[in-house]
């Protein structure tokens, strides 16, 4: 009980300069991030997304990810035959 009386009021409150989450949700974001990590304006971001959508090449997956997908497909095929496979 004495610990509660010794703490100044408002210790558990966020600092006054901290922007509430409700305000941050209503803000309109005008900049975006590129896949390389740089900052982009809204028009540059729109151009980048349209260029990626119009690309004639399929996205390339890492070889490890392709191997995992292949193993999962094999497991899915064998599951009805061997139900004890985890």
N, C-alpha and C positions, 0 to 999 in steps of 0.2 A: 504494500500500500504506500510505503514511503517513496518508492521508486516513481510511482505515478505522480506524486506531489512534487518531486524534484525536477521532473521534465518540464521544459517550457511548453506553453500551448502551441500547437501547430507543428510539432516535430514530424508528424507523419504526413503532412501535406507536401505536395510538390512545390518546388521553388516558384516564385511569382513570375519569373521570366519564361517559364516553360509553357509552350503553347498547348492548349487542350487538344485531345485527339478529335473531338467533335468538330473543331475549327479546321483541323488539318484535312479531314474527310471532305469538307465542302470546298476546299481550294481547288482551283482548276490548274492542273499541271501543264505548263507550256513547254517544258523541255523533256527530252527523253534520253535514254542511254543507248548507245550503239552496241552491237555485239563485241566490239573491241574495247569497250569500257569508257569511251569518250562521251562528252555531253553533246546533244543535238538540239536544234530548234524543232518546233512542231513541223515545219515544212520539210526539213531535212529528214526527220523521222518518217514522215509519210512517203517521201521519195524512196527511202531505204526499204520500207515494207513492200511497196509496189514492185521495186526491183527484185526483191527476194521472191515475191509471188510469181513473177513472170519468168523466173529463171528456168531454162530448158533442162537443167540438170537436176537430178534427184539429190537430196541431201545425203552426204556420205557419213555413215556411222563408223565408229571406232571398231576395230577388229574384235576387241574383247566384248563389246556390247552385242555384236553380231553372233559371237560364239554363245553367249548366254541365251540369246533368243532362240538359237538353233537347239540348244539343250532343253530349253523349256518346251519347245514344240515336240521334241522326241518324248519327253516325259508325259506330255499331254496325250500323245498317241498310245503310249504304253499303259497309262493309268487304267483304262477299262479292262485290259488283259491281265495286268498285275496290280490288283487293288491295294496291296500292302506297300506300294511305293509311297513314300511321304510326300 
